[in-house]
Every structure is written in C-alpha cells, then in structure tokens.
Amino acid sequence: MPTPTKGPRLGGGPAHERLMLANLAASLFEHKRITTTVTKAKRLRPYAERLVTFAKKGDLASRRRVLGVISSKSIVHELFTEIAPAVANREGGYTRITKIGNRKGDNAPMAVIELVLEPMSAKQSVVAEAEQAKAPAAAAPVAAAPVEESPESAESVDSAESAESAESAASAEEVAAEETTVDAEAGAADEVVVVEGAVEDEKK
C-alpha cells in the first residue's frame, strides 16, 4: 500500500478524491499518457501502478478488484490484455512523470504522466537476470566441491619441484667441493710437517 500523503486532499472529501483518482487512472490506461498537475500526477502514480500489478496477476479476483475502481469494461479489458503483457518483465516503475513547466492561466506546475511500455534495455534485462540468478544461489547451501588440478597447475608444480631438486643438487656439489678443498689443505699441512721432520734428522 502506498504511504498516505499529508496535507489537504485533492477534492472536497475522501469520496471525491477516490473518484478523481479513478477517473485519472482510467484516462491514463485509455490514452497511455495524460497531462495534469504535478500534485495529481504524484498521487496518481502509486494508484495506477497498483492497478497494473492486479492486472499482471490476471485472475478473476484481480479483474473484479479493478472493475470495482474503473467502471468501464473496455478500459479494464485493455489493461489486462494489452498493458499487463507489455510490462510483464518489469518489477515496478510502470509510469513515468515528466515536468513540462507551469500552466499559463494560474501558473500551476504541470507534468505529463505516461505508461512505460517500451521493452527493457539490454543492461536492465541483464541486471534483472543476475538478480534472479543470485536469489536461488543464496538460498541453497554451498557444497564444498573437490578441487581438480588443471594441466597448467600440474605443470607449474612439476617445474617448481624440478627447480627445488636442481637447487638441492647444486648445494650438495658446493658442500662436496668445500670438503675436498679442506681435505687437500690438511694433506698439504701433513706433508710440510713430514718434510720439516726429515730436515731436522739430517742436521742431527
């Protein structure tokens, strides 16, 4: 239900206001666009969109609800057979208000209220489909799917393992080289000691 507006009513009383809104809605559905004051257009918008929502349901109860407001059967038939299918993909916003300036006589702000019957743009349809796809995905529990390794990831793992093996082999070679140099230095020192001992024996 639309939020009731504050301030004075459009007509002299509640019944007068209901009749004015019903006549404005009937004219809107018949001509697809009407020119009225900004105040009446803003009050008509939720009223007319609620009737369009009833028409989108399309059942007999909804048709009787609309006939209780709009007495013309031809206008109600047009609403259910032409307007409702045209806005079937829309979730709201069936009317558009365009301000056109002030009236010449009493300087009242005027506006054109019209039905939005053109098809939705590609971007709007994509957004609507994405929102519809998100709703069941969010409701369903997310199952933990097994992670499958792709060929690219397997190749990257193999290359990393080969690099690690190469690095370990290089480090092992460096350690072996260092050990050989240490052994060579120790052997050279032993030979020097032996030579010095032999020279001392000869002197004696």
C-alpha positions in Angstrom: 0.0 0.0 0.0 1.3 3.5 -0.8 2.0 5.7 2.1 -0.8 8.3 2.7 0.2 11.8 1.9 0.0 14.6 4.4 -2.0 17.7 3.9 -5.3 18.5 2.3 -7.0 16.1 -0.1 -7.3 16.6 -3.8 -11.1 17.1 -3.7 -13.6 18.3 -1.3 -13.7 14.9 0.6 -12.5 11.3 0.6 -15.1 10.1 -1.9 -14.3 13.0 -4.3 -10.6 12.2 -4.1 -11.3 8.5 -4.9 -13.4 9.4 -7.9 -10.8 11.8 -9.2 -8.0 9.2 -8.9 -10.2 6.6 -10.6 -11.0 8.9 -13.5 -7.4 9.9 -13.9 -6.3 6.2 -13.9 -9.0 5.3 -16.5 -7.8 8.2 -18.7 -4.2 7.1 -18.3 -5.0 3.5 -19.3 -7.1 4.6 -22.2 -4.7 7.2 -23.7 -1.4 5.9 -22.3 -0.4 9.4 -21.3 -2.2 12.4 -19.8 -1.3 16.0 -18.9 -2.2 17.1 -15.3 -0.7 19.0 -12.4 2.4 17.7 -10.7 0.5 17.1 -7.4 -2.2 14.9 -9.2 0.5 13.0 -11.1 2.4 12.1 -7.9 -0.8 11.0 -6.3 -1.9 9.0 -9.4 1.4 7.1 -9.8 1.1 4.6 -6.9 -2.6 4.3 -7.5 -2.2 3.4 -11.2 0.8 1.1 -10.6 -1.2 -0.9 -8.0 -3.9 -1.5 -10.6 -1.3 -2.6 -13.1 0.0 -5.1 -10.5 -3.5 -6.5 -10.2 -3.7 -6.8 -14.0 -0.4 -8.7 -14.1 -1.9 -11.4 -11.9 -4.6 -11.9 -14.5 -7.1 -13.9 -12.4 -10.8 -13.3 -11.9 -10.5 -11.9 -8.4 -8.0 -9.2 -9.7 -10.2 -8.3 -12.6 -13.1 -7.8 -10.2 -10.9 -5.6 -7.9 -10.0 -3.4 -10.8 -13.7 -3.3 -12.0 -14.6 -2.0 -8.6 -12.4 1.0 -9.3 -12.8 1.5 -13.0 -16.3 1.0 -14.2 -15.5 0.9 -18.0 -15.2 -2.8 -19.0 -13.4 -1.8 -22.3 -10.7 0.0 -20.4 -10.3 -2.9 -17.9 -10.1 -5.3 -20.8 -7.4 -3.2 -22.5 -5.5 -3.1 -19.2 -5.5 -6.8 -18.8 -4.9 -7.8 -22.4 -2.5 -5.1 -23.7 -0.8 -3.2 -20.9 -0.2 -6.0 -18.5 1.6 -8.3 -21.0 3.7 -5.3 -22.1 5.1 -4.7 -18.6 5.3 -8.4 -17.6 9.1 -8.4 -17.3 9.2 -5.2 -15.2 9.3 -5.5 -11.4 7.8 -2.0 -11.0 8.1 1.5 -12.3 5.2 1.2 -14.8 4.7 5.0 -15.1 6.9 8.0 -15.9 6.4 11.6 -14.8 7.9 14.4 -16.9 7.5 18.0 -15.8 6.6 20.5 -18.6 6.6 23.8 -16.8 3.8 26.0 -15.4 0.3 26.4 -16.7 -0.4 29.7 -18.4 -3.6 30.6 -16.6 -2.9 30.0 -12.9 0.9 29.2 -13.1 0.3 25.7 -11.7 3.2 23.3 -12.2 2.2 20.8 -14.9 3.5 17.3 -15.8 2.9 14.5 -18.2 2.4 11.1 -16.7 2.7 8.2 -19.1 2.9 4.4 -19.1 6.3 2.9 -19.7 5.5 0.3 -22.3 8.8 0.1 -24.3 10.9 -3.1 -23.7 13.6 -3.1 -21.1 17.1 -2.2 -22.3 19.8 -4.9 -22.5 21.5 -3.6 -19.4 18.3 -3.7 -17.4 17.5 -7.2 -18.5 21.0 -8.4 -17.7 20.7 -6.9 -14.2 17.3 -8.5 -13.7 18.5 -11.9 -14.8 21.6 -11.6 -12.5 19.4 -10.7 -9.5 17.1 -13.7 -10.2 20.1 -16.0 -10.5 21.6 -14.7 -7.2 18.4 -15.4 -5.3 18.3 -19.2 -5.5 22.1 -19.4 -5.2 22.0 -17.5 -1.9 19.1 -19.7 -0.6 20.8 -23.1 -1.5 23.7 -24.2 0.8 27.1 -24.0 -0.8 28.6 -27.5 -1.1 32.4 -28.0 -0.9 33.4 -29.1 -4.4 36.6 -31.2 -4.9 39.4 -29.1 -6.3 40.6 -30.5 -9.6 44.1 -29.7 -10.7 44.3 -28.2 -14.2 47.2 -29.2 -16.6 48.7 -25.8 -16.2 48.8 -26.0 -12.4 50.3 -29.5 -12.6 53.0 -28.2 -15.0 53.7 -25.3 -12.6 54.0 -27.8 -9.7 56.4 -30.0 -11.7 58.6 -27.1 -12.7 58.7 -25.9 -9.1 59.8 -29.4 -7.9 62.4 -29.7 -10.6 63.8 -26.2 -9.6 64.0 -27.3 -6.0 65.8 -30.5 -6.9 68.3 -28.6 -9.0 69.0 -26.2 -6.2 69.5 -29.1 -3.7 71.9 -30.8 -6.2 73.9 -27.6 -6.6 74.1 -27.1 -2.9 75.3 -30.7 -2.5 78.0 -30.2 -5.1 79.2 -27.0 -3.3 79.4 -28.8 0.0 81.4 -31.7 -1.6 83.8 -29.2 -3.2 84.3 -27.4 0.1 85.1 -30.8 1.8 87.6 -31.7 -0.9 89.4 -28.4 -0.5 89.6 -28.8 3.3 91.0 -32.4 2.8 93.6 -31.1 0.3 94.7 -28.4 2.7 95.0 -30.9 5.6 97.1 -33.3 3.4 99.4 -30.4 2.4 99.9 -29.4 6.0 100.9 -33.1 6.9 103.4 -33.2 4.1 105.0 -29.9 5.3 105.3 -31.4 8.8 106.9 -34.6 7.5 109.4 -32.7 5.4 110.4 -30.5 8.3 111.0 -33.6 10.5 113.2 -35.2 7.8 115.3 -32.0 7.5 115.9 -31.9 11.3 117.0 -35.6 11.3 119.6 -34.9 8.6 121.0 -32.0 10.6 121.5 -34.1 13.6 
